[in-house]
Amino acid sequence: MGEIGPAEPWAVRETGLTDETLTTAQLRQSESVFALANGHIGLRGNLDEGLPDGMPGTYLNSLYEERDLVHPEAGYGFPETTQTIVDAPNGKLIALTVDDEPFDVRTGTLRRHERCLDLRAGTLQRDVEWVSGSGAAVRIRSTRVVSFAYSSVAAIRYEVEALDGPVRIRIDSDLLANEEQPDQRDDPRASATFEAPLRPVSHSPDVLLHRTGRSGIEVASAVAHTGAPVTTSSEPDRIRAVVSTTLRPGEPLRLDKFLAYAWHESDPATKALADRDEAVELGFDTLLERQREYLDDFWDSADVELDGDPEVQQGVRFCLFHVLQAGAEAGPHPIAAKGLTGNGYDGHVLWDTETFVLPVLTYTHPACVGLALRWRHRTLGAARDRARELRLAGAAYPWRTIGGTECSGYWPAGTAALHVNADIAAAVLRYVAATGDEEFLRDAGLEILGETARLWCRISHADDDGVFHISGVTGPDEYTALVDDNVFTNLMARQNLLGAASHSAGSPDELSAWREAADGLFIPYAEKREVHEQHAGFTRLEEWDFDETKDDDYPLMLHFPYLDLYRRQVVKQADLVLAMMLHPAEFTPEQKRRTFEYYEARTVRDSSLSAPVQAVLAAETGHLDLAHDYLAEAALLDLRAGGESSGDGLHIAACAGAWIALVQGFGGFRDHGGRPSFAPRLPGHLPRLRFCLRWRESRIRVTVTPERVTYEATGAEVTFHHYGTPVTLADGETTTILLDPVENRPAPPSPRPPQRRRDALEPS
C-alpha cells in the first residue's frame, strides 16, 4: 500500500505510490484498508481503473457457491460440502483514456496520488494528477460511497479535469461479472477460488442477472450514469457506458455512477432496478448527506476518545468504522470474520462474531445486533439437524458457515469447539439485558436459549461424586484440542444453562436439570501452582521449548504438526484469560493476577483475537503499560499492516477488540450478570479516556483520567456499579469520583512480548 500519512483523528490518508507499494502484497493490504461496506454489500478498495490490483472484490452478504469437501479418510458426521463467498459483478471499474493513452499509475508521470478514507463522511476519496507519455496533464478525482441508509446501493462520482491544455478523453465505465481471481494461498485462513462462478441468465443496458451454479442464488446488478451523456452496451457478463469528449482547462467533466444489487429475492432484477432508480432520483449529493447523518448518529454513542496516543486514537476509530461496516445492515445475513472486506476464511462467520463483534455493537449500535441474532434463529433448523447427526440434543451451531450448515471439515478445532453454542446464547442474554428487547426474546431468543441449553445438559455428565464434567471438547485455544473440562467452555455452558433457566426457556423438569448441571460443573484448579487450569491436566503437560523456537516459526500451526502443539503447554490465543474477562465473578483478584501471569508465559498470540483480551486482563491486574501495548497491537493490526496479513480482508473481531481493550480494559466496563459496572484505571502517560455506552433508554458517558472518573447519564435513569458500589443517575446528572492509585506492575515474561507502546510515544 502507499505510504500512510501522519495519524489524523478522523481519516486514514494514503499519499504517493511507488514501485515498492505496487507489489501484489501491498496492493492487497491497501484494498482491505480502503474497503467500503455496509454489512449488506462491500467494495474492496481497488483503484478505479482496476489495474494494478492485488485481489478484486465486490461482495454481497451470503452470495456464495457450494463445493465438495474432500476428506483423506471419510468419517461419520464429516461435512460433505462447504460454502465459499464469490465475487459479485464489479461496478467500481472506471477506465480513463487520455489522448489515446490509457491512464495507469505505472506509466507516465504521477505528480500526485492521494486516497482518503473519511471516517465521518463514510467515503473513499481519491485525488490524482497524472501526465501521459505524450505530455497531456489531467486531474482525476473520485468519491466512492456504500450507503448505510440505502443498503443495496453504492455510488461513485468521477471527475476529470484538463490541466495544461485541451485533451481528448474517453471514459469506459463497466459493470463486470466473473473477474479473474488470484489463486488460493497455502494458508488455512485463505479462501478457495472459483473460475466464473456466476452463470448468465439475462442482460440489458440496465441490469445483469446471474445465478450461481450449485447454490442456485440469483443476483441482479443494476447500473445507471448521470452528469454526462453516455453510450451504453451490454453482453452477458458486462454493461459498459462510454463517454468521449474533449476537455479544456477549467471545464471539468463529472460522471455519477449508481449501482444497486439484489439477491435472495423472488424477483431480484425488479428489486435492483427499483433501488437503482431511487438512488438516481435522490442524487449523489443526497446519498452523501444521508451517509453523514447516519455516521453522526453512530459516532455520537460509539466514539472513543483517547488523549496521548494519536496513532492509537486513529486506529480505534478506524476499527470502529469497519466494525460498523461489517454489521450495520448485515441482517438478514451473518457478520463474517472478514466482514465484506475480503474473501478470507471463505467468507464464513465464526464464533468471533458473538464473542467480539456483537458485544461492541450491543453498546454502540444495538439495532443491528437483533438482526444478527435473528439470523442465528433462522438457521436454528440446520443447527438442530446437526445436533441429531452428532447424536446430541437441542441444537449444535456450526463452527464455520454462511448459510447455516457446518462448513468446517477440521473435526478437532471445529466440531469439538462446542462453545460456539454458548457464545451465541451469551450474545442473546447480553443483548436482551442491555436493550430490554422483549419482542426479540419471545420471537427468537427463548428458542435459542432453550435449544443450546439442551445440548449442554446432554453432553455434560455427572461422576460418582455428583460433579458434572464436559469432556472431549476444544476451547478457544486451538493448540489444545479434545480436552476435558475446558474452563472457558464450562463457564460459558453454565451461563447458558442458568440463563435459559432464568428465562424459563424449557419445561419445569428441564429447568431443574439445567440448574443442577450448571451448579455442579467442575472448574479445574492446580493447587500446587495456584492457578486455574485451562483444562483438566493442562499444567501437567510438557512445556514448549521457546528458546528453540525462531521468530519465523510463527504462527506455529504453519510450521509444527498439531501433535506437537496438542501435548504441550503452548497457547494460541487467550482462552482461560478470556474466561476471566467474561466471567469476572468466578475468580478472585489474586487468582486473576497469578493466572494471567502464568498464561502470559505460554501464549504466543498466533490469533488476532488474543491481544485485546490480554489487554483487558493486563489492565485489571495492574499491568497498565502492558495493557497499552496490547491495545496498540489490536488497534493497529490492520491499519499498519502488522501481525497477520490483512490482504484477504480485515480482522473484524480484532477491530472490535480495540474497543474492548479500551472500554473493558482501561474503562473497566463489565456486563456479567446483566448489569453494567465500571472499575476504571488509566496509566499516567495517557491523560484522558472518554467513551459512551447505550444501556436500555440511557446513554452513560464515562470520562477517565489517571486521578478521577466522571459519569454522565442522558435519557432514562440508570443504575450501574463503580468498583462494586451502586451509582444511580437521572437524565442530565453527572458524578465525579476520585480513583485510588493503581500500581503499574512490570510486564510478566512472555514468549512473544508486544512492542512497547510507550517507546513509540517517546519524542525522538
C-alpha positions in Angstrom: 0.0 0.0 0.0 1.1 3.6 -0.4 2.5 5.5 2.5 0.0 6.1 5.3 0.4 9.8 6.3 0.6 11.0 9.9 -2.2 10.0 12.2 -5.3 12.0 11.7 -8.2 11.8 14.2 -11.0 11.2 11.6 -9.3 10.0 8.4 -6.8 7.5 7.0 -4.8 9.0 4.2 -2.5 7.3 1.7 0.0 9.5 -0.1 2.0 8.5 -3.1 2.5 5.3 -5.0 5.9 3.8 -5.8 7.1 0.5 -7.4 7.6 -0.8 -3.8 4.0 0.0 -2.9 2.5 -1.5 -6.1 3.5 -5.1 -5.2 0.7 -7.6 -5.0 1.0 -7.9 -1.2 0.9 -4.1 -0.7 -2.0 -3.7 -3.0 -4.0 -6.4 -1.3 -3.3 -4.7 2.0 -4.5 -1.3 0.8 -7.6 -2.8 -0.8 -8.6 -4.2 2.5 -7.9 -1.0 4.5 -9.8 1.2 2.0 -12.8 -1.2 1.6 -16.2 0.3 1.9 -19.2 -1.8 3.1 -22.5 -1.6 5.0 -22.9 -5.2 6.1 -25.0 -5.9 3.0 -22.7 -5.1 0.2 -18.9 -4.5 0.2 -16.4 -3.0 -2.2 -12.7 -3.7 -1.8 -10.6 -0.6 -2.2 -9.3 -1.3 -5.7 -8.2 1.5 -7.9 -11.0 2.9 -10.1 -9.3 1.7 -13.3 -9.0 -1.8 -11.9 -5.3 -2.4 -12.6 -2.9 -2.9 -10.9 -4.7 -4.9 -8.3 -4.0 -7.4 -5.6 -7.4 -9.0 -5.4 -10.6 -7.6 -7.0 -13.6 -7.8 -4.7 -17.2 -6.9 -4.7 -19.1 -8.9 -2.1 -22.8 -9.4 -1.3 -23.5 -10.9 2.1 -24.4 -14.6 1.7 -23.8 -14.7 -2.1 -21.9 -17.9 -2.1 -21.2 -21.1 -4.0 -21.1 -24.6 -2.8 -18.2 -27.0 -3.3 -17.4 -30.5 -2.2 -15.2 -31.1 0.9 -12.8 -33.9 0.2 -11.6 -35.8 3.3 -8.5 -38.0 3.1 -10.4 -40.5 5.2 -14.2 -40.5 5.4 -15.8 -40.4 8.8 -19.3 -40.3 10.3 -20.6 -36.7 10.6 -17.9 -35.1 8.4 -19.5 -32.3 6.3 -19.6 -33.2 2.7 -19.9 -29.7 1.2 -18.8 -26.2 2.1 -19.8 -22.7 1.1 -17.5 -20.0 -0.3 -18.2 -16.4 -0.8 -18.0 -15.4 -4.5 -17.1 -12.2 -6.3 -20.2 -10.3 -7.4 -20.3 -8.1 -10.5 -17.8 -5.3 -10.1 -19.2 -1.8 -10.7 -16.1 0.1 -9.4 -14.4 -0.1 -12.8 -13.9 3.3 -14.5 -11.1 3.4 -17.0 -9.8 6.6 -18.5 -8.0 7.2 -21.8 -6.2 10.5 -22.4 -5.2 11.3 -26.0 -5.4 7.6 -26.8 -3.2 6.6 -23.8 -4.8 4.6 -21.0 -4.4 6.2 -17.6 -2.3 3.8 -15.5 -0.4 4.7 -12.3 2.5 2.6 -13.5 3.1 4.7 -16.7 3.5 8.4 -17.5 4.3 10.7 -14.6 2.3 10.6 -11.4 2.6 14.1 -9.9 0.2 13.4 -7.1 -1.7 10.4 -5.8 -3.7 10.5 -2.6 -6.6 8.5 -1.2 -8.5 9.3 1.9 -10.9 7.1 3.9 -13.1 9.7 5.7 -14.5 8.1 8.9 -17.1 10.7 9.4 -18.3 11.1 5.8 -18.2 7.4 5.1 -16.4 7.8 1.8 -13.3 6.9 0.0 -11.9 9.9 -1.9 -9.1 9.8 -4.5 -7.1 12.8 -6.0 -4.6 12.2 -8.8 -2.6 14.4 -11.1 -1.1 12.5 -14.0 0.9 13.3 -17.1 0.7 10.9 -20.1 3.8 9.9 -22.0 2.8 12.5 -24.7 2.6 15.3 -22.1 -1.2 15.6 -21.6 -1.9 16.5 -18.0 -5.1 15.7 -16.1 -6.5 15.8 -12.6 -8.8 12.9 -11.6 -10.9 12.9 -8.5 -13.3 10.2 -7.4 -15.6 9.7 -4.4 -16.9 6.3 -3.6 -19.7 5.6 -1.1 -21.5 2.4 0.0 -24.8 3.6 1.5 -25.8 2.9 5.1 -29.2 4.5 4.6 -29.9 2.5 1.4 -28.4 -0.9 2.0 -28.4 -2.2 -1.6 -26.8 1.0 -3.1 -23.3 2.1 -3.9 -22.3 5.1 -5.9 -19.2 6.7 -7.4 -18.5 10.3 -8.5 -15.8 10.5 -11.1 -14.3 13.9 -12.2 -11.7 14.6 -14.8 -10.1 18.0 -15.5 -7.6 19.1 -18.1 -4.7 21.0 -16.6 -2.4 22.4 -19.2 -4.3 22.4 -22.4 -7.1 20.6 -24.3 -7.2 16.8 -24.1 -9.3 14.2 -25.7 -10.7 11.7 -23.1 -12.6 8.5 -23.2 -14.2 7.0 -20.1 -15.2 3.3 -20.1 -17.4 2.7 -17.0 -18.0 -1.1 -16.6 -20.2 -3.4 -14.6 -18.2 -6.6 -15.0 -19.0 -10.2 -13.8 -16.7 -13.1 -13.3 -13.4 -11.2 -13.0 -10.3 -13.4 -12.7 -9.3 -14.1 -9.1 -5.9 -14.9 -7.7 -5.1 -18.5 -6.7 -5.6 -19.7 -3.1 -2.6 -19.2 -0.8 -1.2 -22.1 1.1 -2.8 -20.9 4.3 -5.8 -22.4 6.1 -7.2 -18.9 6.6 -7.3 -18.2 2.9 -10.2 -18.6 0.6 -10.9 -21.1 -2.2 -11.5 -19.5 -5.6 -13.9 -20.3 -8.4 -13.5 -19.7 -12.1 -16.5 -17.8 -13.4 -18.9 -18.7 -10.5 -21.8 -16.6 -11.9 -23.8 -18.1 -14.8 -25.5 -15.5 -17.0 -29.3 -15.6 -17.1 -30.2 -12.3 -18.9 -28.7 -8.9 -19.6 -29.7 -5.4 -20.8 -28.0 -2.0 -20.7 -29.6 -1.5 -17.2 -29.2 -4.8 -15.4 -27.3 -8.1 -15.4 -28.9 -11.2 -14.0 -26.8 -14.2 -12.9 -27.2 -17.4 -11.0 -24.6 -19.4 -9.0 -24.2 -23.0 -10.3 -24.7 -25.2 -7.3 -26.2 -22.9 -4.6 -28.7 -21.6 -7.1 -28.6 -18.0 -5.8 -29.8 -15.4 -8.4 -28.2 -12.0 -8.2 -29.1 -8.9 -10.2 -26.8 -5.9 -10.7 -28.2 -2.6 -11.9 -26.3 0.5 -13.0 -27.0 4.0 -14.2 -25.0 7.1 -15.0 -25.8 10.8 -14.7 -24.0 14.0 -15.3 -22.7 13.3 -18.8 -24.1 11.7 -22.0 -23.1 8.0 -22.2 -23.4 5.3 -24.9 -24.3 2.0 -23.2 -24.0 -1.5 -24.4 -24.3 -4.9 -22.7 -23.3 -8.5 -23.0 -23.9 -11.5 -20.7 -21.1 -10.5 -18.2 -20.7 -6.8 -18.9 -22.5 -3.5 -19.1 -20.3 -0.7 -20.5 -21.1 3.0 -20.6 -18.8 5.2 -22.7 -18.1 8.9 -22.6 -16.0 10.6 -25.3 -15.3 14.3 -25.4 -12.6 17.0 -25.4 -11.8 18.7 -22.2 -10.4 22.2 -21.8 -8.8 23.7 -18.7 -11.5 25.0 -16.3 -14.2 22.8 -17.8 -14.1 19.5 -15.7 -16.3 16.6 -16.6 -18.3 14.9 -13.8 -19.9 11.5 -14.1 -22.0 10.0 -11.3 -22.4 6.2 -11.3 -25.1 4.4 -9.3 -25.1 0.7 -8.5 -27.8 -1.5 -6.9 -27.7 -5.2 -6.1 -30.4 -7.6 -5.2 -30.1 -11.3 -4.3 -32.0 -13.8 -2.2 -35.2 -12.2 -3.7 -38.1 -13.6 -5.6 -37.5 -11.1 -8.5 -34.0 -9.7 -8.0 -33.9 -7.8 -11.3 -37.0 -5.8 -10.5 -35.7 -5.0 -7.0 -32.3 -3.9 -8.2 -33.8 -1.6 -10.8 -36.2 -0.1 -8.3 -33.3 0.6 -5.8 -31.1 2.0 -8.6 -33.9 4.3 -9.7 -34.4 5.5 -6.2 -30.7 6.3 -5.8 -30.7 8.2 -9.1 -33.7 10.2 -8.1 -32.1 11.1 -4.8 -28.8 12.0 -6.4 -25.2 11.6 -5.4 -25.2 14.6 -3.1 -28.2 13.4 -1.1 -26.6 10.0 -0.7 -23.6 11.7 0.8 -25.8 13.8 3.1 -27.7 10.7 4.4 -24.3 8.9 4.9 -23.0 11.7 7.1 -26.3 11.8 9.1 -26.1 8.1 9.7 -22.5 8.3 10.9 -23.1 11.4 13.0 -25.7 9.3 14.9 -23.3 6.4 15.2 -20.3 8.3 16.4 -22.5 10.2 19.0 -22.7 7.0 21.0 -19.8 4.9 19.7 -16.8 7.3 19.6 -13.9 6.6 21.9 -11.6 9.5 22.7 -8.0 8.7 23.8 -5.6 11.5 24.6 -1.8 11.0 24.5 -1.6 8.5 21.6 -2.8 9.9 18.3 -1.9 6.8 16.3 -4.0 4.5 18.5 -6.8 7.1 18.5 -6.9 7.0 14.7 -6.6 3.2 14.8 -9.5 2.8 17.3 -11.8 4.9 15.1 -10.7 3.1 12.0 -11.5 -0.2 13.8 -15.0 1.0 14.9 -15.8 2.2 11.4 -15.0 -1.2 10.0 -17.0 -3.0 12.7 -20.0 -0.8 11.7 -19.3 -1.5 8.0 -19.4 -5.3 8.8 -22.6 -5.2 10.8 -24.8 -2.2 10.1 -27.1 -3.7 7.5 -26.0 -7.3 7.7 -29.4 -8.7 8.6 -30.9 -11.0 7.4 -27.4 -12.4 6.9 -24.4 -13.2 9.1 -21.5 -11.0 10.1 -18.4 -12.7 8.6 -15.0 -12.9 10.2 -13.6 -10.6 7.5 -16.8 -8.6 7.1 -17.1 -7.7 3.5 -13.5 -6.5 3.1 -12.1 -9.7 1.6 -12.7 -13.4 1.0 -10.6 -14.8 3.8 -12.0 -17.8 5.7 -14.2 -18.3 2.6 -16.4 -15.5 3.9 -17.5 -17.6 6.9 -19.0 -16.5 10.1 -17.3 -17.9 13.2 -17.6 -17.5 17.0 -15.7 -14.2 16.6 -19.0 -12.5 15.8 -20.9 -13.3 19.0 -17.9 -13.0 21.3 -16.2 -9.9 20.0 -18.2 -8.0 17.4 -21.7 -8.2 18.8 -20.7 -7.0 22.3 -19.3 -3.8 20.8 -22.4 -3.3 18.6 -24.7 -4.1 21.5 -23.5 -1.0 23.4 -22.9 1.3 20.4 -25.4 0.4 17.6 -27.8 -2.2 19.0 -30.3 -2.2 16.2 -28.1 -4.4 14.0 -27.4 -6.9 16.9 -31.1 -8.0 16.9 -30.9 -8.7 13.2 -27.7 -10.7 13.5 -29.2 -12.8 16.3 -32.4 -13.3 14.3 -30.2 -14.7 11.6 -28.9 -17.3 14.1 -32.5 -18.1 14.9 -33.4 -18.5 11.2 -30.6 -21.1 11.0 -31.8 -23.0 14.1 -33.3 -25.7 11.9 -29.9 -26.5 10.4 -28.4 -26.5 13.9 -31.0 -28.9 15.2 -30.3 -31.2 12.2 -26.6 -31.1 13.0 -27.2 -32.0 16.7 -29.3 -35.0 15.6 -26.5 -36.0 13.2 -24.0 -35.8 16.1 -26.3 -37.7 18.4 -26.7 -34.7 20.6 -29.8 -32.9 21.9 -31.1 -29.4 21.1 -29.0 -27.5 18.6 -25.4 -27.7 17.5 -24.5 -24.5 15.7 -21.8 -24.7 13.0 -18.2 -23.7 13.6 -18.0 -22.1 10.2 -20.8 -21.3 7.9 -22.5 -18.8 5.6 -25.9 -20.3 5.0 -26.3 -22.1 8.4 -24.9 -25.6 7.7 -21.5 -26.8 9.0 -18.6 -25.9 6.6 -15.7 -26.9 8.7 -14.0 -30.2 7.9 -11.5 -30.0 10.7 -13.0 -32.0 13.5 -10.7 -31.3 16.5 -11.0 -27.5 16.3 -14.4 -27.3 14.5 -17.0 -29.8 15.6 -15.4 -30.2 19.0 -15.5 -26.5 19.6 -19.0 -26.7 21.0 -18.5 -23.4 22.9 -19.9 -21.6 19.9 -23.4 -22.6 21.1 -22.8 -20.9 24.5 -21.2 -17.9 22.8 -24.4 -17.4 20.8 -26.6 -17.8 23.9 -24.4 -15.3 25.8 -24.9 -12.8 23.0 -28.7 -13.3 23.3 -28.5 -12.8 27.1 -26.3 -9.7 26.7 -28.5 -8.1 24.0 -31.7 -8.6 26.0 -30.2 -7.3 29.2 -28.8 -4.2 27.5 -31.8 -3.3 25.4 -34.8 -4.9 27.1 -36.0 -6.2 23.7 -38.7 -8.5 24.9 -40.2 -9.0 21.5 -36.9 -10.5 20.2 -36.7 -12.6 23.4 -40.2 -14.0 22.7 -39.8 -14.4 18.9 -36.2 -15.8 18.8 -34.2 -15.6 22.0 -36.0 -18.1 24.1 -35.8 -20.8 21.4 -32.1 -20.2 21.0 -31.5 -20.3 24.8 -33.6 -23.5 25.2 -32.0 -25.5 22.4 -28.4 -24.6 23.3 -29.1 -25.4 27.0 -30.4 -28.9 25.9 -27.1 -29.5 24.1 -25.1 -28.8 27.3 -27.5 -30.9 29.5 -27.0 -33.8 27.1 -23.2 -33.5 26.7 -22.3 -32.9 30.4 -22.2 -35.9 32.7 -22.0 -36.4 36.5 -19.3 -38.5 38.1 -19.7 -40.7 41.2 -19.5 -37.7 43.4 -22.2 -35.8 41.5 -19.7 -33.4 39.9 -20.5 -32.5 36.3 -17.9 -32.7 33.5 -17.8 -31.7 29.8 -15.3 -34.0 28.1 -13.7 -34.1 24.6 -14.2 -30.5 23.6 -12.0 -27.7 22.2 -11.9 -24.2 23.8 -10.8 -21.0 22.1 -7.2 -22.2 22.2 -6.9 -24.4 19.1 -3.4 -25.6 20.2 -5.1 -27.8 22.8 -7.9 -29.9 21.4 -10.4 -32.6 22.5 -9.8 -31.9 26.2 -11.8 -32.4 29.3 -13.3 -29.6 31.4 -12.1 -26.6 29.5 -12.7 -23.8 31.9 -14.0 -21.3 29.3 -16.4 -23.9 27.8 -17.7 -25.0 31.3 -18.3 -21.4 32.4 -20.0 -20.4 29.2 -22.1 -23.6 29.4 -23.0 -22.7 33.0 -24.1 -19.2 31.9 -26.1 -20.7 29.0 -27.9 -23.2 31.3 -28.7 -20.7 34.0 -29.7 -18.0 31.5 -32.1 -20.4 29.8 -33.5 -21.5 33.2 -34.0 -17.9 34.4 -36.0 -17.1 31.3 -38.0 -20.3 31.6 -36.9 -21.5 28.1 -37.9 -25.1 28.8 -40.2 -27.4 30.7 -40.2 -27.4 34.6 -38.2 -30.7 34.6 -35.7 -29.2 32.1 -35.2 -26.0 34.2 -34.4 -28.2 37.2 -31.9 -30.3 35.2 -30.3 -27.2 33.7 -29.7 -25.7 37.2 -28.4 -28.9 38.6 -25.9 -29.3 35.8 -24.8 -25.7 35.9 -24.3 -25.7 39.7 -22.3 -28.9 39.5 -19.9 -28.1 36.6 -16.3 -28.8 37.5 -13.7 -25.9 37.3 -10.2 -27.4 37.4 -7.6 -25.7 39.6 -3.9 -26.6 40.0 -3.4 -26.4 43.8 0.5 -26.7 43.7 0.8 -23.9 41.0 -2.1 -21.9 42.5 -3.6 -21.2 39.1 -6.7 -22.4 37.3 -6.0 -24.9 34.6 -7.0 -24.1 31.0 -8.4 -27.6 31.0 -8.1 -30.6 33.3 -4.5 -31.6 33.3 -3.1 -28.7 31.3 -0.4 -27.8 33.9 0.9 -31.4 33.7 1.7 -31.2 30.0 5.3 -30.8 28.8 6.4 -27.2 28.4 7.0 -25.8 25.0 10.7 -25.0 24.2 10.5 -21.4 23.3 14.3 -20.9 23.4 14.5 -23.2 20.3 11.6 -21.5 18.5 12.7 -19.0 15.9 10.8 -15.8 15.1 9.9 -17.1 11.6 8.4 -20.2 13.2 5.3 -18.3 14.0 2.4 -18.9 13.5 3.3 -22.3 14.9 0.4 -24.0 13.2 2.1 -23.4 9.8 5.4 -24.8 11.0 4.7 -27.6 13.5 2.4 -30.6 13.5 -0.6 -30.3 15.7 0.6 -33.5 17.5 3.4 -31.3 18.9 1.1 -28.5 19.8 -1.6 -30.6 21.5 0.6 -32.2 24.0 2.5 -29.2 25.3 1.7 -26.0 27.3 1.6 -23.6 24.4 -1.5 -21.4 23.9 -2.5 -20.0 20.5 -4.8 -17.3 22.0 -6.4 -16.1 25.2 -8.6 -18.9 26.5 -8.6 -19.1 30.2 -7.8 -15.4 30.2 -10.9 -14.8 28.0 -12.9 -16.8 30.6 -11.7 -14.4 33.3 -12.8 -11.4 31.2 -16.2 -12.7 30.5 -16.9 -14.3 33.9 -15.1 -12.0 36.4 -17.1 -13.1 39.4 -15.7 -16.6 39.1 -12.2 -15.6 40.1 -10.7 -13.7 43.0 -8.4 -10.7 42.2 -5.4 -12.7 43.3 -6.4 -15.7 41.2 -6.7 -13.4 38.2 -3.3 -11.9 38.7 -1.5 -15.3 39.2 -3.4 -17.0 36.3 -2.9 -14.1 33.9 0.9 -14.1 34.6 1.1 -17.9 34.2 -0.6 -17.9 30.8 1.3 -14.9 29.6 4.4 -17.0 29.7 2.7 -19.6 27.4 0.6 -17.6 25.0 2.0 -16.9 21.5 -0.8 -14.8 20.0 -1.0 -16.7 16.8 -4.5 -15.4 16.6 -5.5 -11.8 16.2 -8.2 -12.4 18.9 -5.7 -12.7 21.7 -4.2 -9.2 22.2 -7.4 -7.3 23.1 -8.4 -9.9 25.7 -4.9 -9.8 27.2 -5.1 -6.1 27.2 -8.2 -6.2 29.4 -6.8 -8.6 32.0 -3.4 -6.8 31.9 -5.3 -3.6 32.9 -7.4 -5.3 35.6 -4.3 -6.9 37.2 -2.3 -3.7 37.2 0.0 -4.2 34.2 -1.1 -0.9 32.7 1.8 -0.4 30.3 1.4 -3.9 29.0 -2.3 -3.2 28.5 -1.4 -0.2 26.4 1.0 -2.4 24.4 -1.8 -4.9 23.6 -4.3 -2.2 22.9 -2.0 -0.8 20.2 -1.4 -4.3 18.8 -5.2 -4.7 18.3 -5.9 -1.2 17.1 -3.0 -1.0 14.6 -3.1 -4.7 13.4 -4.7 -3.9 10.0 -4.0 -0.3 9.7 -0.2 -0.6 10.0 0.0 -4.0 8.3 1.5 -5.6 11.4 0.9 -9.1 12.6 -1.1 -11.3 10.3 -1.6 -10.3 6.7 -4.7 -8.4 6.0 -4.6 -8.9 2.3 -7.6 -11.2 2.2 -9.7 -8.9 4.4 -9.5 -7.1 7.7 -9.7 -8.9 11.1 -13.1 -7.6 12.2 -13.1 -9.2 15.6 -9.7 -7.7 16.3 -11.1 -4.3 15.2 -13.9 -4.9 17.8 -11.1 -5.8 20.2 -9.7 -2.3 20.0 -12.9 -1.0 21.6 -12.9 -3.9 24.1 -9.3 -3.2 25.1 -10.1 0.4 25.8 -13.6 0.3 27.3 -13.3 -3.0 29.2 -9.6 -2.6 29.9 -8.8 0.9 30.9 -12.6 1.7 31.3 -13.1 -1.4 33.5 -16.5 -2.0 32.0 -18.2 -5.4 32.7 -21.7 -6.6 31.9 -21.7 -10.0 33.6 -24.9 -10.7 35.5 -27.0 -8.4 33.3 -25.9 -5.0 34.8 -23.2 -2.5 33.8 -20.3 -2.0 36.1 -17.0 0.0 35.9 -13.6 -0.2 37.5 -11.6 2.3 35.5 -7.8 2.7 35.7 -5.6 4.6 33.3 -1.8 4.8 33.1 -0.3 8.2 34.0 1.1 8.8 30.5 -2.4 8.7 28.9 -4.2 11.9 30.1 -7.8 11.0 29.3 -10.1 8.3 28.0 -13.8 9.1 27.1 -16.4 6.7 25.8 -20.1 6.2 25.8 -22.4 3.1 26.3 -26.0 2.6 25.4 -28.0 0.9 28.1 -31.7 0.5 27.7 -33.1 4.0 27.2 -30.0 5.6 28.6 -26.5 6.6 27.5 -23.7 6.5 30.0 -20.8 8.8 29.2 -17.6 8.0 31.0 -14.5 10.2 31.2 -11.4 8.7 32.9 -8.2 10.4 33.9 -5.4 8.8 36.0 -6.9 10.6 39.0 -10.7 10.6 38.6 -13.7 9.4 36.7 -16.8 11.3 35.7 -20.1 9.6 34.8 -22.9 11.4 32.9 -26.3 10.0 32.1 -28.7 11.1 29.4 -32.1 9.6 28.8 -33.8 7.5 31.4 -32.5 7.0 34.9 -29.8 4.4 35.0 -28.0 2.4 37.8 -24.6 0.9 37.5 -21.7 -0.1 39.8 -18.4 1.7 40.3 -15.9 -0.7 41.9 -18.8 -2.6 43.4 -20.7 0.5 44.8 -24.1 1.2 43.1 -24.5 4.6 41.4 -27.8 5.9 40.2 -28.0 8.9 37.8 -31.1 10.6 36.3 -31.2 12.3 32.9 -28.5 15.0 32.8 -26.9 14.1 36.1 -23.2 13.7 36.5 -20.9 12.5 39.3 -17.1 12.6 39.6 -15.3 10.1 41.8 -11.6 10.1 42.8 -9.7 7.0 41.8 -7.2 5.2 44.1 -3.7 5.0 42.6 -3.0 1.7 40.8 0.4 0.2 41.0 1.8 -0.3 37.4 3.2 -3.7 37.6 6.0 -4.7 35.1 5.1 -7.0 32.3 5.4 -10.7 33.1 7.6 -12.9 30.9 6.2 -13.7 27.5 7.4 -15.8 24.6 6.3 -13.1 22.2 6.1 -9.8 24.0 4.3 -7.0 22.2 6.1 -3.9 21.0 6.4 -1.3 23.8 3.9 1.4 23.0 5.5 4.0 25.3 8.7 3.8 23.3 6.7 4.7 20.2 5.4 7.8 22.0 8.8 9.0 23.2 10.0 12.2 21.3 12.9 11.4 19.0 
